Amino acid sequence: MQTITLKVEGMSCNHCVNSIEGALKEIGASGNVSLPNKSVTISFDEKKLNEAAIKEAIEDQGYDVV
């Protein structure tokens, strides 16, 4: 398992948290959103996923990974 933290712009409420965490779960990752820090900490199996796929899943929800 690998863990990364990404800065994400555009998150402001619990809907944002649920949207991002749900999208990550769908691709097989586990995410923990921090609204105050504007970040998402993600744990994933690097044999099945890569950082690009994770960023794409977040951006597909309408948020910007910076």
mmCIF file as Biopython writes it, N, C-alpha, C and O atoms, coordinates in Angstrom:
data_model
#
loop_
_atom_site.group_PDB
_atom_site.id
_atom_site.type_symbol
_atom_site.label_atom_id
_atom_site.label_alt_id
_atom_site.label_comp_id
_atom_site.label_asym_id
_atom_site.label_entity_id
_atom_site.label_seq_id
_atom_site.pdbx_PDB_ins_code
_atom_site.Cartn_x
_atom_site.Cartn_y
_atom_site.Cartn_z
_atom_site.occupancy
_atom_site.B_iso_or_equiv
_atom_site.auth_seq_id
_atom_site.auth_asym_id
_atom_site.pdbx_PDB_model_num
ATOM 1   N N  . MET A ? 1  ? 0.841   -1.191 0.000   1.0 0.0 1  A 1 
ATOM 2   C CA . MET A ? 1  ? 0.000   0.000  0.000   1.0 0.0 1  A 1 
ATOM 3   C C  . MET A ? 1  ? 0.881   1.247  0.000   1.0 0.0 1  A 1 
ATOM 4   O O  . MET A ? 1  ? 1.909   1.323  0.672   1.0 0.0 1  A 1 
ATOM 5   N N  . GLN A ? 2  ? 0.432   2.202  -0.774  1.0 0.0 2  A 1 
ATOM 6   C CA . GLN A ? 2  ? 1.116   3.483  -0.834  1.0 0.0 2  A 1 
ATOM 7   C C  . GLN A ? 2  ? 0.144   4.560  -0.376  1.0 0.0 2  A 1 
ATOM 8   O O  . GLN A ? 2  ? -1.062  4.448  -0.596  1.0 0.0 2  A 1 
ATOM 9   N N  . THR A ? 3  ? 0.667   5.603  0.262   1.0 0.0 3  A 1 
ATOM 10  C CA . THR A ? 3  ? -0.158  6.723  0.703   1.0 0.0 3  A 1 
ATOM 11  C C  . THR A ? 3  ? 0.420   8.018  0.156   1.0 0.0 3  A 1 
ATOM 12  O O  . THR A ? 3  ? 1.619   8.274  0.262   1.0 0.0 3  A 1 
ATOM 13  N N  . ILE A ? 4  ? -0.455  8.834  -0.432  1.0 0.0 4  A 1 
ATOM 14  C CA . ILE A ? 4  ? -0.054  10.147 -0.935  1.0 0.0 4  A 1 
ATOM 15  C C  . ILE A ? 4  ? -1.050  11.191 -0.446  1.0 0.0 4  A 1 
ATOM 16  O O  . ILE A ? 4  ? -2.188  10.867 -0.106  1.0 0.0 4  A 1 
ATOM 17  N N  . THR A ? 5  ? -0.616  12.436 -0.416  1.0 0.0 5  A 1 
ATOM 18  C CA . THR A ? 5  ? -1.510  13.547 -0.086  1.0 0.0 5  A 1 
ATOM 19  C C  . THR A ? 5  ? -1.473  14.530 -1.235  1.0 0.0 5  A 1 
ATOM 20  O O  . THR A ? 5  ? -0.407  14.976 -1.658  1.0 0.0 5  A 1 
ATOM 21  N N  . LEU A ? 6  ? -2.654  14.861 -1.735  1.0 0.0 6  A 1 
ATOM 22  C CA . LEU A ? 6  ? -2.778  15.796 -2.855  1.0 0.0 6  A 1 
ATOM 23  C C  . LEU A ? 6  ? -3.514  17.051 -2.397  1.0 0.0 6  A 1 
ATOM 24  O O  . LEU A ? 6  ? -4.456  16.978 -1.609  1.0 0.0 6  A 1 
ATOM 25  N N  . LYS A ? 7  ? -3.072  18.202 -2.901  1.0 0.0 7  A 1 
ATOM 26  C CA . LYS A ? 7  ? -3.787  19.455 -2.672  1.0 0.0 7  A 1 
ATOM 27  C C  . LYS A ? 7  ? -4.909  19.542 -3.696  1.0 0.0 7  A 1 
ATOM 28  O O  . LYS A ? 7  ? -4.687  19.339 -4.890  1.0 0.0 7  A 1 
ATOM 29  N N  . VAL A ? 8  ? -6.119  19.845 -3.223  1.0 0.0 8  A 1 
ATOM 30  C CA . VAL A ? 8  ? -7.286  19.892 -4.109  1.0 0.0 8  A 1 
ATOM 31  C C  . VAL A ? 8  ? -8.042  21.193 -3.872  1.0 0.0 8  A 1 
ATOM 32  O O  . VAL A ? 8  ? -8.396  21.517 -2.739  1.0 0.0 8  A 1 
ATOM 33  N N  . GLU A ? 9  ? -8.282  21.929 -4.937  1.0 0.0 9  A 1 
ATOM 34  C CA . GLU A ? 9  ? -9.026  23.186 -4.875  1.0 0.0 9  A 1 
ATOM 35  C C  . GLU A ? 9  ? -10.487 22.951 -5.231  1.0 0.0 9  A 1 
ATOM 36  O O  . GLU A ? 9  ? -10.804 22.084 -6.045  1.0 0.0 9  A 1 
ATOM 37  N N  . GLY A ? 10 ? -11.373 23.726 -4.618  1.0 0.0 10 A 1 
ATOM 38  C CA . GLY A ? 10 ? -12.785 23.694 -4.961  1.0 0.0 10 A 1 
ATOM 39  C C  . GLY A ? 10 ? -13.661 22.939 -3.973  1.0 0.0 10 A 1 
ATOM 40  O O  . GLY A ? 10 ? -14.874 22.857 -4.162  1.0 0.0 10 A 1 
ATOM 41  N N  . MET A ? 11 ? -13.062 22.386 -2.919  1.0 0.0 11 A 1 
ATOM 42  C CA . MET A ? 11 ? -13.846 21.652 -1.912  1.0 0.0 11 A 1 
ATOM 43  C C  . MET A ? 11 ? -14.316 22.628 -0.834  1.0 0.0 11 A 1 
ATOM 44  O O  . MET A ? 11 ? -13.546 23.463 -0.360  1.0 0.0 11 A 1 
ATOM 45  N N  . SER A ? 12 ? -15.611 22.509 -0.449  1.0 0.0 12 A 1 
ATOM 46  C CA . SER A ? 12 ? -16.101 23.446 0.559   1.0 0.0 12 A 1 
ATOM 47  C C  . SER A ? 12 ? -17.095 22.859 1.552   1.0 0.0 12 A 1 
ATOM 48  O O  . SER A ? 12 ? -17.412 23.502 2.552   1.0 0.0 12 A 1 
ATOM 49  N N  . CYS A ? 13 ? -17.601 21.632 1.294   1.0 0.0 13 A 1 
ATOM 50  C CA . CYS A ? 13 ? -18.666 21.114 2.155   1.0 0.0 13 A 1 
ATOM 51  C C  . CYS A ? 13 ? -18.649 19.588 2.204   1.0 0.0 13 A 1 
ATOM 52  O O  . CYS A ? 13 ? -17.811 18.944 1.574   1.0 0.0 13 A 1 
ATOM 53  N N  . ASN A ? 14 ? -19.579 19.028 2.958   1.0 0.0 14 A 1 
ATOM 54  C CA . ASN A ? 14 ? -19.647 17.578 3.090   1.0 0.0 14 A 1 
ATOM 55  C C  . ASN A ? 14 ? -19.995 16.887 1.777   1.0 0.0 14 A 1 
ATOM 56  O O  . ASN A ? 14 ? -19.592 15.746 1.552   1.0 0.0 14 A 1 
ATOM 57  N N  . HIS A ? 15 ? -20.742 17.570 0.907   1.0 0.0 15 A 1 
ATOM 58  C CA . HIS A ? 15 ? -21.014 16.987 -0.407  1.0 0.0 15 A 1 
ATOM 59  C C  . HIS A ? 15 ? -19.702 16.771 -1.158  1.0 0.0 15 A 1 
ATOM 60  O O  . HIS A ? 15 ? -19.522 15.744 -1.813  1.0 0.0 15 A 1 
ATOM 61  N N  . CYS A ? 16 ? -18.797 17.726 -1.065  1.0 0.0 16 A 1 
ATOM 62  C CA . CYS A ? 16 ? -17.482 17.608 -1.708  1.0 0.0 16 A 1 
ATOM 63  C C  . CYS A ? 16 ? -16.721 16.410 -1.144  1.0 0.0 16 A 1 
ATOM 64  O O  . CYS A ? 16 ? -16.126 15.632 -1.890  1.0 0.0 16 A 1 
ATOM 65  N N  . VAL A ? 17 ? -16.749 16.273 0.168   1.0 0.0 17 A 1 
ATOM 66  C CA . VAL A ? 17 ? -16.073 15.156 0.831   1.0 0.0 17 A 1 
ATOM 67  C C  . VAL A ? 17 ? -16.634 13.830 0.320   1.0 0.0 17 A 1 
ATOM 68  O O  . VAL A ? 17 ? -15.880 12.940 -0.073  1.0 0.0 17 A 1 
ATOM 69  N N  . ASN A ? 18 ? -17.952 13.706 0.330   1.0 0.0 18 A 1 
ATOM 70  C CA . ASN A ? 18 ? -18.591 12.459 -0.109  1.0 0.0 18 A 1 
ATOM 71  C C  . ASN A ? 18 ? -18.317 12.174 -1.583  1.0 0.0 18 A 1 
ATOM 72  O O  . ASN A ? 18 ? -18.099 11.024 -1.966  1.0 0.0 18 A 1 
ATOM 73  N N  . SER A ? 19 ? -18.327 13.199 -2.395  1.0 0.0 19 A 1 
ATOM 74  C CA . SER A ? 19 ? -18.093 13.047 -3.822  1.0 0.0 19 A 1 
ATOM 75  C C  . SER A ? 19 ? -16.689 12.503 -4.093  1.0 0.0 19 A 1 
ATOM 76  O O  . SER A ? 19 ? -16.520 11.554 -4.859  1.0 0.0 19 A 1 
ATOM 77  N N  . ILE A ? 20 ? -15.703 13.102 -3.470  1.0 0.0 20 A 1 
ATOM 78  C CA . ILE A ? 20 ? -14.312 12.683 -3.696  1.0 0.0 20 A 1 
ATOM 79  C C  . ILE A ? 20 ? -14.044 11.309 -3.087  1.0 0.0 20 A 1 
ATOM 80  O O  . ILE A ? 20 ? -13.470 10.439 -3.741  1.0 0.0 20 A 1 
ATOM 81  N N  . GLU A ? 21 ? -14.459 11.115 -1.837  1.0 0.0 21 A 1 
ATOM 82  C CA . GLU A ? 21 ? -14.207 9.823  -1.190  1.0 0.0 21 A 1 
ATOM 83  C C  . GLU A ? 21 ? -14.931 8.697  -1.924  1.0 0.0 21 A 1 
ATOM 84  O O  . GLU A ? 21 ? -14.403 7.590  -2.028  1.0 0.0 21 A 1 
ATOM 85  N N  . GLY A ? 22 ? -16.131 8.966  -2.431  1.0 0.0 22 A 1 
ATOM 86  C CA . GLY A ? 22 ? -16.878 7.965  -3.193  1.0 0.0 22 A 1 
ATOM 87  C C  . GLY A ? 22 ? -16.199 7.629  -4.509  1.0 0.0 22 A 1 
ATOM 88  O O  . GLY A ? 22 ? -16.131 6.460  -4.890  1.0 0.0 22 A 1 
ATOM 89  N N  . ALA A ? 23 ? -15.696 8.641  -5.208  1.0 0.0 23 A 1 
ATOM 90  C CA . ALA A ? 23 ? -15.008 8.417  -6.477  1.0 0.0 23 A 1 
ATOM 91  C C  . ALA A ? 23 ? -13.739 7.595  -6.277  1.0 0.0 23 A 1 
ATOM 92  O O  . ALA A ? 23 ? -13.415 6.729  -7.091  1.0 0.0 23 A 1 
ATOM 93  N N  . LEU A ? 24 ? -13.028 7.869  -5.196  1.0 0.0 24 A 1 
ATOM 94  C CA . LEU A ? 24 ? -11.809 7.104  -4.914  1.0 0.0 24 A 1 
ATOM 95  C C  . LEU A ? 24 ? -12.140 5.651  -4.579  1.0 0.0 24 A 1 
ATOM 96  O O  . LEU A ? 24 ? -11.441 4.729  -4.999  1.0 0.0 24 A 1 
ATOM 97  N N  . LYS A ? 25 ? -13.211 5.465  -3.822  1.0 0.0 25 A 1 
ATOM 98  C CA . LYS A ? 25 ? -13.630 4.104  -3.465  1.0 0.0 25 A 1 
ATOM 99  C C  . LYS A ? 25 ? -13.977 3.298  -4.716  1.0 0.0 25 A 1 
ATOM 100 O O  . LYS A ? 25 ? -13.667 2.110  -4.804  1.0 0.0 25 A 1 
ATOM 101 N N  . GLU A ? 26 ? -14.620 3.953  -5.679  1.0 0.0 26 A 1 
ATOM 102 C CA . GLU A ? 26 ? -15.004 3.276  -6.926  1.0 0.0 26 A 1 
ATOM 103 C C  . GLU A ? 26 ? -13.810 2.739  -7.699  1.0 0.0 26 A 1 
ATOM 104 O O  . GLU A ? 26 ? -13.923 1.720  -8.380  1.0 0.0 26 A 1 
ATOM 105 N N  . ILE A ? 27 ? -12.664 3.412  -7.604  1.0 0.0 27 A 1 
ATOM 106 C CA . ILE A ? 27 ? -11.484 2.943  -8.337  1.0 0.0 27 A 1 
ATOM 107 C C  . ILE A ? 27 ? -10.572 2.074  -7.465  1.0 0.0 27 A 1 
ATOM 108 O O  . ILE A ? 27 ? -9.513  1.641  -7.918  1.0 0.0 27 A 1 
ATOM 109 N N  . GLY A ? 28 ? -10.976 1.819  -6.229  1.0 0.0 28 A 1 
ATOM 110 C CA . GLY A ? 28 ? -10.215 0.921  -5.372  1.0 0.0 28 A 1 
ATOM 111 C C  . GLY A ? 28 ? -9.232  1.587  -4.440  1.0 0.0 28 A 1 
ATOM 112 O O  . GLY A ? 28 ? -8.315  0.942  -3.934  1.0 0.0 28 A 1 
ATOM 113 N N  . ALA A ? 29 ? -9.415  2.875  -4.210  1.0 0.0 29 A 1 
ATOM 114 C CA . ALA A ? 29 ? -8.543  3.612  -3.293  1.0 0.0 29 A 1 
ATOM 115 C C  . ALA A ? 29 ? -9.350  4.045  -2.077  1.0 0.0 29 A 1 
ATOM 116 O O  . ALA A ? 29 ? -10.581 4.052  -2.102  1.0 0.0 29 A 1 
ATOM 117 N N  . SER A ? 30 ? -8.644  4.403  -1.022  1.0 0.0 30 A 1 
ATOM 118 C CA . SER A ? 30 ? -9.283  4.902  0.189   1.0 0.0 30 A 1 
ATOM 119 C C  . SER A ? 30 ? -8.831  6.340  0.399   1.0 0.0 30 A 1 
ATOM 120 O O  . SER A ? 30 ? -7.632  6.612  0.460   1.0 0.0 30 A 1 
ATOM 121 N N  . GLY A ? 31 ? -9.789  7.269  0.509   1.0 0.0 31 A 1 
ATOM 122 C CA . GLY A ? 31 ? -9.432  8.674  0.645   1.0 0.0 31 A 1 
ATOM 123 C C  . GLY A ? 31 ? -9.967  9.293  1.917   1.0 0.0 31 A 1 
ATOM 124 O O  . GLY A ? 31 ? -11.021 8.908  2.424   1.0 0.0 31 A 1 
ATOM 125 N N  . ASN A ? 32 ? -9.215  10.270 2.428   1.0 0.0 32 A 1 
ATOM 126 C CA . ASN A ? 32 ? -9.622  11.026 3.608   1.0 0.0 32 A 1 
ATOM 127 C C  . ASN A ? 32 ? -9.454  12.507 3.272   1.0 0.0 32 A 1 
ATOM 128 O O  . ASN A ? 32 ? -8.334  12.998 3.129   1.0 0.0 32 A 1 
ATOM 129 N N  . VAL A ? 33 ? -10.583 13.212 3.147   1.0 0.0 33 A 1 
ATOM 130 C CA . VAL A ? 33 ? -10.570 14.620 2.759   1.0 0.0 33 A 1 
ATOM 131 C C  . VAL A ? 33 ? -10.425 15.505 3.990   1.0 0.0 33 A 1 
ATOM 132 O O  . VAL A ? 33 ? -11.078 15.282 5.009   1.0 0.0 33 A 1 
ATOM 133 N N  . SER A ? 34 ? -9.551  16.524 3.882   1.0 0.0 34 A 1 
ATOM 134 C CA . SER A ? 34 ? -9.417  17.550 4.913   1.0 0.0 34 A 1 
ATOM 135 C C  . SER A ? 34 ? -9.811  18.888 4.292   1.0 0.0 34 A 1 
ATOM 136 O O  . SER A ? 34 ? -9.043  19.479 3.533   1.0 0.0 34 A 1 
ATOM 137 N N  . LEU A ? 35 ? -11.016 19.359 4.619   1.0 0.0 35 A 1 
ATOM 138 C CA . LEU A ? 35 ? -11.468 20.636 4.069   1.0 0.0 35 A 1 
ATOM 139 C C  . LEU A ? 35 ? -10.590 21.804 4.526   1.0 0.0 35 A 1 
ATOM 140 O O  . LEU A ? 35 ? -10.228 22.640 3.698   1.0 0.0 35 A 1 
ATOM 141 N N  . PRO A ? 36 ? -10.232 21.893 5.825   1.0 0.0 36 A 1 
ATOM 142 C CA . PRO A ? 36 ? -9.402  23.025 6.254   1.0 0.0 36 A 1 
ATOM 143 C C  . PRO A ? 36 ? -8.038  23.081 5.561   1.0 0.0 36 A 1 
ATOM 144 O O  . PRO A ? 36 ? -7.524  24.167 5.290   1.0 0.0 36 A 1 
ATOM 145 N N  . ASN A ? 37 ? -7.453  21.917 5.274   1.0 0.0 37 A 1 
ATOM 146 C CA . ASN A ? 37 ? -6.142  21.872 4.633   1.0 0.0 37 A 1 
ATOM 147 C C  . ASN A ? 37 ? -6.219  21.841 3.117   1.0 0.0 37 A 1 
ATOM 148 O O  . ASN A ? 37 ? -5.192  21.903 2.440   1.0 0.0 37 A 1 
ATOM 149 N N  . LYS A ? 38 ? -7.442  21.744 2.572   1.0 0.0 38 A 1 
ATOM 150 C CA . LYS A ? 38 ? -7.645  21.622 1.129   1.0 0.0 38 A 1 
ATOM 151 C C  . LYS A ? 38 ? -6.798  20.486 0.563   1.0 0.0 38 A 1 
ATOM 152 O O  . LYS A ? 38 ? -6.100  20.643 -0.438  1.0 0.0 38 A 1 
ATOM 153 N N  . SER A ? 39 ? -6.883  19.327 1.241   1.0 0.0 39 A 1 
ATOM 154 C CA . SER A ? 39 ? -6.081  18.195 0.811   1.0 0.0 39 A 1 
ATOM 155 C C  . SER A ? 39 ? -6.862  16.889 0.922   1.0 0.0 39 A 1 
ATOM 156 O O  . SER A ? 39 ? -7.873  16.796 1.618   1.0 0.0 39 A 1 
ATOM 157 N N  . VAL A ? 40 ? -6.355  15.887 0.212   1.0 0.0 40 A 1 
ATOM 158 C CA . VAL A ? 40 ? -6.919  14.546 0.267   1.0 0.0 40 A 1 
ATOM 159 C C  . VAL A ? 40 ? -5.758  13.583 0.461   1.0 0.0 40 A 1 
ATOM 160 O O  . VAL A ? 40 ? -4.804  13.584 -0.318  1.0 0.0 40 A 1 
ATOM 161 N N  . THR A ? 41 ? -5.844  12.760 1.506   1.0 0.0 41 A 1 
ATOM 162 C CA . THR A ? 41 ? -4.843  11.727 1.735   1.0 0.0 41 A 1 
ATOM 163 C C  . THR A ? 41 ? -5.420  10.418 1.223   1.0 0.0 41 A 1 
ATOM 164 O O  . THR A ? 41 ? -6.509  10.004 1.621   1.0 0.0 41 A 1 
ATOM 165 N N  . ILE A ? 42 ? -4.675  9.778  0.339   1.0 0.0 42 A 1 
ATOM 166 C CA . ILE A ? 42 ? -5.183  8.600  -0.363  1.0 0.0 42 A 1 
ATOM 167 C C  . ILE A ? 42 ? -4.255  7.415  -0.137  1.0 0.0 42 A 1 
ATOM 168 O O  . ILE A ? 42 ? -3.036  7.530  -0.264  1.0 0.0 42 A 1 
ATOM 169 N N  . SER A ? 43 ? -4.855  6.268  0.203   1.0 0.0 43 A 1 
ATOM 170 C CA . SER A ? 43 ? -4.120  5.005  0.299   1.0 0.0 43 A 1 
ATOM 171 C C  . SER A ? 43 ? -4.587  4.118  -0.847  1.0 0.0 43 A 1 
ATOM 172 O O  . SER A ? 43 ? -5.783  4.005  -1.116  1.0 0.0 43 A 1 
ATOM 173 N N  . PHE A ? 44 ? -3.617  3.485  -1.523  1.0 0.0 44 A 1 
ATOM 174 C CA . PHE A ? 44 ? -3.970  2.652  -2.674  1.0 0.0 44 A 1 
ATOM 175 C C  . PHE A ? 44 ? -2.884  1.619  -2.920  1.0 0.0 44 A 1 
ATOM 176 O O  . PHE A ? 44 ? -1.755  1.750  -2.447  1.0 0.0 44 A 1 
ATOM 177 N N  . ASP A ? 45 ? -3.255  0.585  -3.674  1.0 0.0 45 A 1 
ATOM 178 C CA . ASP A ? 45 ? -2.323  -0.458 -4.081  1.0 0.0 45 A 1 
ATOM 179 C C  . ASP A ? 45 ? -1.636  0.006  -5.361  1.0 0.0 45 A 1 
ATOM 180 O O  . ASP A ? 45 ? -2.261  0.068  -6.419  1.0 0.0 45 A 1 
ATOM 181 N N  . GLU A ? 46 ? -0.359  0.329  -5.262  1.0 0.0 46 A 1 
ATOM 182 C CA . GLU A ? 46 ? 0.368   0.876  -6.415  1.0 0.0 46 A 1 
ATOM 183 C C  . GLU A ? 46 ? 0.503   -0.125 -7.562  1.0 0.0 46 A 1 
ATOM 184 O O  . GLU A ? 46 ? 0.896   0.254  -8.665  1.0 0.0 46 A 1 
ATOM 185 N N  . LYS A ? 47 ? 0.186   -1.387 -7.321  1.0 0.0 47 A 1 
ATOM 186 C CA . LYS A ? 47 ? 0.199   -2.382 -8.402  1.0 0.0 47 A 1 
ATOM 187 C C  . LYS A ? 47 ? -1.072  -2.288 -9.242  1.0 0.0 47 A 1 
ATOM 188 O O  . LYS A ? 47 ? -1.090  -2.731 -10.391 1.0 0.0 47 A 1 
ATOM 189 N N  . LYS A ? 48 ? -2.143  -1.709 -8.671  1.0 0.0 48 A 1 
ATOM 190 C CA . LYS A ? 48 ? -3.426  -1.620 -9.365  1.0 0.0 48 A 1 
ATOM 191 C C  . LYS A ? 48 ? -3.765  -0.206 -9.831  1.0 0.0 48 A 1 
ATOM 192 O O  . LYS A ? 48 ? -4.508  -0.029 -10.796 1.0 0.0 48 A 1 
ATOM 193 N N  . LEU A ? 49 ? -3.223  0.794  -9.151  1.0 0.0 49 A 1 
ATOM 194 C CA . LEU A ? 49 ? -3.529  2.194  -9.457  1.0 0.0 49 A 1 
ATOM 195 C C  . LEU A ? 49 ? -2.254  3.010  -9.501  1.0 0.0 49 A 1 
ATOM 196 O O  . LEU A ? 49 ? -1.234  2.626  -8.929  1.0 0.0 49 A 1 
ATOM 197 N N  . ASN A ? 50 ? -2.324  4.151  -10.195 1.0 0.0 50 A 1 
ATOM 198 C CA . ASN A ? 50 ? -1.216  5.095  -10.148 1.0 0.0 50 A 1 
ATOM 199 C C  . ASN A ? 50 ? -1.762  6.484  -9.828  1.0 0.0 50 A 1 
ATOM 200 O O  . ASN A ? 50 ? -2.974  6.701  -9.814  1.0 0.0 50 A 1 
ATOM 201 N N  . GLU A ? 51 ? -0.851  7.416  -9.573  1.0 0.0 51 A 1 
ATOM 202 C CA . GLU A ? 51 ? -1.260  8.755  -9.167  1.0 0.0 51 A 1 
ATOM 203 C C  . GLU A ? 51 ? -2.084  9.461  -10.249 1.0 0.0 51 A 1 
ATOM 204 O O  . GLU A ? 51 ? -2.998  10.223 -9.935  1.0 0.0 51 A 1 
ATOM 205 N N  . ALA A ? 52 ? -1.765  9.210  -11.509 1.0 0.0 52 A 1 
ATOM 206 C CA . ALA A ? 52 ? -2.509  9.838  -12.604 1.0 0.0 52 A 1 
ATOM 207 C C  . ALA A ? 52 ? -3.976  9.419  -12.593 1.0 0.0 52 A 1 
ATOM 208 O O  . ALA A ? 52 ? -4.859  10.250 -12.807 1.0 0.0 52 A 1 
ATOM 209 N N  . ALA A ? 53 ? -4.244  8.135  -12.345 1.0 0.0 53 A 1 
ATOM 210 C CA . ALA A ? 53 ? -5.627  7.641  -12.300 1.0 0.0 53 A 1 
ATOM 211 C C  . ALA A ? 53 ? -6.380  8.246  -11.123 1.0 0.0 53 A 1 
ATOM 212 O O  . ALA A ? 53 ? -7.572  8.536  -11.226 1.0 0.0 53 A 1 
ATOM 213 N N  . ILE A ? 54 ? -5.688  8.434  -10.014 1.0 0.0 54 A 1 
ATOM 214 C CA . ILE A ? 54 ? -6.304  9.038  -8.821  1.0 0.0 54 A 1 
ATOM 215 C C  . ILE A ? 54 ? -6.652  10.499 -9.093  1.0 0.0 54 A 1 
ATOM 216 O O  . ILE A ? 54 ? -7.754  10.951 -8.782  1.0 0.0 54 A 1 
ATOM 217 N N  . LYS A ? 55 ? -5.707  11.231 -9.674  1.0 0.0 55 A 1 
ATOM 218 C CA . LYS A ? 55 ? -5.973  12.639 -10.014 1.0 0.0 55 A 1 
ATOM 219 C C  . LYS A ? 55 ? -7.150  12.746 -10.969 1.0 0.0 55 A 1 
ATOM 220 O O  . LYS A ? 55 ? -8.001  13.622 -10.813 1.0 0.0 55 A 1 
ATOM 221 N N  . GLU A ? 56 ? -7.203  11.866 -11.950 1.0 0.0 56 A 1 
ATOM 222 C CA . GLU A ? 56 ? -8.296  11.885 -12.926 1.0 0.0 56 A 1 
ATOM 223 C C  . GLU A ? 56 ? -9.637  11.643 -12.244 1.0 0.0 56 A 1 
ATOM 224 O O  . GLU A ? 56 ? -10.622 12.304 -12.572 1.0 0.0 56 A 1 
ATOM 225 N N  . ALA A ? 57 ? -9.688  10.703 -11.301 1.0 0.0 57 A 1 
ATOM 226 C CA . ALA A ? 57 ? -10.938 10.410 -10.595 1.0 0.0 57 A 1 
ATOM 227 C C  . ALA A ? 57 ? -11.422 11.625 -9.810  1.0 0.0 57 A 1 
ATOM 228 O O  . ALA A ? 57 ? -12.622 11.897 -9.765  1.0 0.0 57 A 1 
ATOM 229 N N  . ILE A ? 58 ? -10.501 12.352 -9.197  1.0 0.0 58 A 1 
ATOM 230 C CA . ILE A ? 58 ? -10.870 13.567 -8.442  1.0 0.0 58 A 1 
ATOM 231 C C  . ILE A ? 58 ? -11.305 14.670 -9.395  1.0 0.0 58 A 1 
ATOM 232 O O  . ILE A ? 58 ? -12.324 15.324 -9.170  1.0 0.0 58 A 1 
ATOM 233 N N  . GLU A ? 59 ? -10.538 14.877 -10.457 1.0 0.0 59 A 1 
ATOM 234 C CA . GLU A ? 59 ? -10.879 15.939 -11.410 1.0 0.0 59 A 1 
ATOM 235 C C  . GLU A ? 59 ? -12.175 15.664 -12.144 1.0 0.0 59 A 1 
ATOM 236 O O  . GLU A ? 59 ? -12.872 16.600 -12.535 1.0 0.0 59 A 1 
ATOM 237 N N  . ASP A ? 60 ? -12.513 14.390 -12.341 1.0 0.0 60 A 1 
ATOM 238 C CA . ASP A ? 60 ? -13.781 14.038 -12.981 1.0 0.0 60 A 1 
ATOM 239 C C  . ASP A ? 60 ? -14.972 14.446 -12.120 1.0 0.0 60 A 1 
ATOM 240 O O  . ASP A ? 60 ? -16.087 14.565 -12.628 1.0 0.0 60 A 1 
ATOM 241 N N  . GLN A ? 61 ? -14.754 14.662 -10.833 1.0 0.0 61 A 1 
ATOM 242 C CA . GLN A ? 61 ? -15.818 15.116 -9.941  1.0 0.0 61 A 1 
ATOM 243 C C  . GLN A ? 61 ? -15.950 16.643 -9.954  1.0 0.0 61 A 1 
ATOM 244 O O  . GLN A ? 61 ? -16.841 17.192 -9.307  1.0 0.0 61 A 1 
ATOM 245 N N  . GLY A ? 62 ? -15.069 17.327 -10.686 1.0 0.0 62 A 1 
ATOM 246 C CA . GLY A ? 62 ? -15.167 18.774 -10.825 1.0 0.0 62 A 1 
ATOM 247 C C  . GLY A ? 62 ? -14.216 19.559 -9.947  1.0 0.0 62 A 1 
ATOM 248 O O  . GLY A ? 62 ? -14.397 20.764 -9.771  1.0 0.0 62 A 1 
ATOM 249 N N  . TYR A ? 63 ? -13.201 18.904 -9.388  1.0 0.0 63 A 1 
ATOM 250 C CA . TYR A ? 63 ? -12.240 19.580 -8.504  1.0 0.0 63 A 1 
ATOM 251 C C  . TYR A ? 63 ? -10.890 19.667 -9.201  1.0 0.0 63 A 1 
ATOM 252 O O  . TYR A ? 63 ? -10.612 18.911 -10.132 1.0 0.0 63 A 1 
ATOM 253 N N  . ASP A ? 64 ? -10.061 20.584 -8.748  1.0 0.0 64 A 1 
ATOM 254 C CA . ASP A ? 64 ? -8.739  20.783 -9.354  1.0 0.0 64 A 1 
ATOM 255 C C  . ASP A ? 64 ? -7.649  20.267 -8.430  1.0 0.0 64 A 1 
ATOM 256 O O  . ASP A ? 64 ? -7.519  20.721 -7.293  1.0 0.0 64 A 1 
ATOM 257 N N  . VAL A ? 65 ? -6.866  19.313 -8.925  1.0 0.0 65 A 1 
ATOM 258 C CA . VAL A ? 65 ? -5.699  18.840 -8.190  1.0 0.0 65 A 1 
ATOM 259 C C  . VAL A ? 65 ? -4.549  19.765 -8.560  1.0 0.0 65 A 1 
ATOM 260 O O  . VAL A ? 65 ? -4.217  19.913 -9.736  1.0 0.0 65 A 1 
ATOM 261 N N  . VAL A ? 66 ? -3.943  20.388 -7.552  1.0 0.0 66 A 1 
ATOM 262 C CA . VAL A ? 66 ? -2.862  21.350 -7.798  1.0 0.0 66 A 1 
ATOM 263 C C  . VAL A ? 66 ? -1.522  20.847 -7.326  1.0 0.0 66 A 1 
ATOM 264 O O  . VAL A ? 66 ? -0.518  21.544 -7.465  1.0 0.0 66 A 1 
#
